[in-house]
């Protein structure tokens, strides 16, 4: 029974870290998109 709880806790911790990683990657992608949009806007102003 303790092994089952250990496996469930490990799977839960892994799921949390995976979710954090996905959110972090989304934030990084959005930051890159914002940089590209700023460059396009600046080039259009000139």
ABEGO torsion letter per residue (X at the ends): XAAAAAAAAAAAAAAAAAAAAAAAAAAAAAAAAAAAAAAAAAAAAX
